[in-house]
Amino acid sequence: MESILLIIKGFFMGVANVIPGVSGGTIALILGIYERFIGAISNLFKDLKENLKFLIPIALGMGISIVTMSNVVSYSYDNFPLPTLMFFVGLVFGGIPMLMKNVKEKKERRKVSKVSNYVIFTLTFLLVVFMASYKFIFNINSEVSFASLDVTGYILLFIVGVVAAATMVIPGVSGSLVLMILGYYYPVIKAIKGLFKGNFVHNFIILGVFGVGVLVGIVLISKLLEMLFKKYKIKTYYGVLGFVFASIVAIPLSACIELNYLPVNIELAVVSIVMLIAGTLISYKLGDK
């Protein structure tokens, strides 16, 4: 039963990483597996059997969602952006009670500590909002091409994989949004789709290099986050809360900037509210298990 739940949670994490503005780390956090997730990756070989027992179902769920849902998510996001994004906003909303409970259970008494916690919360909140509006502020609209990559291009692709993985693991920071800012989001999505539409070898090599970078980035950032949770647990949680609360703003904001409009159709608004409620209920229930 636990493996099935982990596959489901991994599935939502994978889908989240495909949507611009949504963080897989946030989904892991609100579903109650975040600390264990980074701990298992950071200390993989210390208890290999137990860590693999935990990580494999999550990786399986993520893999299934990324491969099977890329077309679905792309279609849904392109044609019904508001309901799609509201579903993920709901996922974030549903996990907030659990996060607040974690912080309340570990309260600090010193006033100085409380002030620094609020400063950390504010800084992480502003960072995510800035990242969401980065393309609009600097009028950036660049996209790389994988048609003829040289050695430098593959090295850059590896580095981008490392950076994207780091942001995928950090709650509230969207890996797909960072890829979009760097101009790699749509080319990577096209490469995933291209695996099943000819030119398999070329796309496989591209995704392989990118995937290795992702794995390296996940390991590195997991070790850093594990250290922060051990030494500065409360401050880290306040930083995480800043990321998560900012994502509620950043998800619709990044969509508005990317799509240049907000639908005002009444039927679409009703569907969006239903998706918001559905996402909230799903994350609230899964976060308890």
C-alpha positions in Angstrom: 0.0 0.0 0.0 2.8 2.4 0.9 4.5 1.8 -2.5 1.3 2.6 -4.3 0.9 5.8 -2.4 4.5 6.7 -3.2 3.9 6.1 -6.9 0.9 8.4 -6.8 2.8 11.1 -5.0 5.7 10.7 -7.4 3.2 11.0 -10.3 2.1 14.4 -9.0 5.7 15.5 -8.5 6.5 14.6 -12.1 3.4 16.4 -13.5 4.3 19.5 -11.4 7.8 19.6 -12.9 6.2 19.8 -16.4 4.0 22.8 -15.6 5.8 26.3 -15.8 5.6 28.0 -12.4 4.9 24.8 -10.4 7.5 23.2 -8.2 8.0 19.4 -7.7 9.6 20.2 -4.4 6.5 22.0 -3.2 4.4 19.0 -4.1 6.7 16.6 -2.3 6.6 18.9 0.8 2.8 19.3 0.9 2.4 15.5 0.4 4.5 14.8 3.5 7.6 13.2 1.9 10.0 16.1 1.4 12.5 15.6 4.2 12.5 11.9 3.8 13.0 12.3 0.0 16.1 14.6 0.3 17.4 12.5 3.2 17.2 9.3 1.1 18.9 10.8 -1.8 21.6 12.5 0.3 22.3 9.2 2.3 21.6 6.7 -0.5 24.3 4.3 0.3 24.0 4.5 4.1 20.9 2.3 4.0 20.7 1.4 0.4 17.9 -1.1 0.6 15.4 1.1 2.6 16.3 4.2 0.6 15.7 2.4 -2.7 12.5 1.0 -1.4 11.3 4.5 -0.8 12.9 6.2 -3.9 12.1 3.7 -6.6 8.3 4.0 -6.4 8.6 7.8 -6.4 11.0 7.7 -9.4 8.6 5.3 -11.1 5.6 7.6 -10.5 7.6 10.6 -11.8 8.8 8.8 -14.8 5.3 7.6 -15.7 3.9 11.1 -15.4 6.6 12.8 -17.3 6.5 10.3 -20.2 2.7 9.9 -20.3 1.5 13.3 -19.3 3.8 15.6 -21.3 1.3 15.7 -24.2 -1.7 15.9 -21.9 -0.2 18.6 -19.7 1.0 20.6 -22.7 -2.5 20.4 -24.3 -4.2 21.2 -21.0 -1.9 24.1 -20.2 -2.1 25.5 -23.8 -5.9 25.2 -24.1 -7.1 25.5 -20.5 -4.3 27.3 -18.6 -6.4 28.7 -15.8 -8.1 25.5 -14.7 -4.8 23.6 -15.0 -2.9 26.1 -12.9 -5.7 26.5 -10.4 -5.5 22.7 -9.8 -1.8 23.1 -8.8 -2.6 26.2 -6.7 -5.1 24.0 -4.9 -2.4 21.4 -4.3 -0.3 24.0 -2.6 -3.2 25.3 -0.6 -4.1 21.8 0.7 -0.6 21.3 2.1 -0.3 24.6 4.0 -2.0 23.3 7.2 0.5 20.5 7.4 3.4 22.9 6.9 2.1 25.3 9.5 1.8 22.4 11.9 5.4 21.5 11.4 6.5 25.1 12.2 4.3 25.4 15.3 5.6 22.2 16.7 9.2 23.6 16.5 8.7 27.1 17.8 11.7 29.2 19.0 11.4 31.5 22.0 14.0 34.2 21.3 12.7 37.4 19.7 15.8 37.8 17.6 15.2 34.3 16.2 11.6 35.2 15.3 12.7 38.4 13.5 15.3 36.5 11.5 12.7 33.9 10.6 10.4 36.5 9.2 13.2 38.1 7.3 14.1 34.7 5.7 10.4 34.2 4.9 10.2 37.6 3.2 13.4 37.1 1.2 12.4 33.7 -0.1 8.9 35.0 -0.9 10.3 37.9 -3.0 12.9 35.7 -4.7 10.2 33.4 -6.2 7.9 36.3 -7.2 10.9 37.9 -8.9 11.8 34.7 -10.8 8.2 34.4 -11.9 8.2 37.9 -13.4 11.9 37.8 -14.6 11.1 37.4 -18.3 8.6 40.2 -18.3 10.9 42.6 -16.4 13.8 42.0 -18.7 11.8 41.3 -21.9 13.5 38.0 -22.5 12.2 35.7 -25.2 15.0 33.4 -26.2 14.9 29.7 -27.0 17.8 27.3 -27.7 17.9 24.8 -30.5 18.9 21.1 -30.2 19.1 20.7 -34.0 22.9 20.7 -34.1 24.5 20.7 -30.7 28.3 20.8 -30.4 30.4 19.8 -27.4 29.9 23.2 -25.7 26.1 22.9 -26.3 26.1 19.5 -24.5 28.1 20.9 -21.6 25.6 23.7 -21.3 22.8 21.3 -21.4 24.4 19.3 -18.6 24.8 22.5 -16.5 21.2 23.5 -17.2 20.1 20.0 -16.0 22.0 20.6 -12.7 20.4 24.0 -12.2 17.0 22.8 -13.1 17.3 19.9 -10.7 18.3 22.2 -7.9 15.2 24.3 -8.4 13.0 21.2 -8.8 14.0 20.0 -5.3 13.7 23.4 -3.6 10.0 24.0 -2.6 8.3 26.9 -4.4 11.0 27.3 -7.1 9.8 25.9 -10.4 12.4 23.9 -12.4 10.2 24.3 -15.5 10.0 28.1 -15.0 13.8 28.3 -14.7 14.1 26.2 -17.9 11.7 28.6 -19.6 13.8 31.6 -18.5 16.9 30.0 -19.8 15.2 29.0 -23.1 15.4 25.3 -22.6 11.8 24.4 -21.5 10.1 23.9 -24.9 13.2 22.2 -26.5 13.3 19.7 -23.7 9.5 19.1 -23.9 9.9 18.6 -27.7 12.7 16.1 -27.1 10.5 14.1 -24.8 7.7 14.0 -27.4 10.3 13.3 -30.1 11.2 10.0 -28.5 8.0 8.5 -29.9 7.9 10.4 -33.2 11.2 9.5 -35.0 14.8 10.6 -34.5 14.9 8.5 -31.3 18.7 8.4 -30.9 19.2 12.1 -31.2 16.5 12.9 -28.6 17.7 10.1 -26.3 21.2 11.5 -26.2 19.9 15.0 -25.5 17.6 13.8 -22.7 20.4 11.5 -21.4 22.9 14.4 -21.0 20.1 16.5 -19.4 19.1 13.7 -17.2 22.6 13.1 -15.8 22.8 16.8 -15.0 19.4 16.5 -13.2 20.6 13.6 -11.1 23.9 15.4 -10.1 21.9 18.5 -9.2 19.4 16.6 -7.1 22.2 14.9 -5.1 24.1 18.1 -4.5 21.1 20.2 -3.4 19.7 17.3 -1.3 22.9 17.2 0.7 22.8 21.0 1.2 19.1 20.9 2.3 19.6 18.0 4.6 22.4 19.9 6.4 20.2 23.0 6.7 17.3 21.0 8.1 19.6 19.4 10.7 21.4 22.7 11.8 18.7 25.3 11.2 15.4 23.5 11.1 13.1 26.4 12.0 14.8 28.9 9.8 14.8 26.4 6.9 11.1 25.8 7.4 10.4 29.6 7.4 12.4 29.8 4.1 10.4 26.9 2.7 7.1 28.6 3.8 8.2 31.8 1.9 8.8 29.7 -1.2 5.5 27.9 -0.9 3.3 31.0 -0.2 5.1 32.8 -3.0 4.2 29.9 -5.4 0.5 30.7 -4.9 1.3 34.1 -6.4 4.0 32.9 -8.8 1.9 30.2 -10.5 -0.8 32.5 -11.9 1.7 35.4 -12.4 4.0 33.3 -14.6 1.0 32.1 -16.6 -0.3 35.7 -17.1 3.1 36.8 -18.3 3.6 33.8 -20.5 0.0 33.8 -22.0 -0.5 37.6 -21.9 -4.1 37.3 -20.8 -6.5 35.9 -18.2 -9.6 34.2 -19.3 -12.8 35.8 -18.0 -15.3 33.3 -19.3 -17.8 32.4 -16.5 -17.9 28.7 -17.4 -14.1 28.6 -17.3 -14.0 30.4 -14.0 -16.4 27.9 -12.5 -14.3 25.0 -13.8 -11.2 26.7 -12.4 -12.8 27.0 -8.9 -13.7 23.3 -9.1 -10.1 22.4 -10.0 -8.8 24.6 -7.2 -11.0 22.7 -4.7 -10.1 19.3 -6.2 -6.4 20.1 -5.9 -6.8 21.3 -2.3 -8.7 18.2 -1.2 -6.2 15.8 -3.0 -3.1 17.3 -1.4 -4.8 17.6 2.0 -5.8 13.9 2.0 -2.5 12.6 0.6 -0.5 14.8 3.0 -2.1 13.0 5.9 -0.9 9.6 4.6 
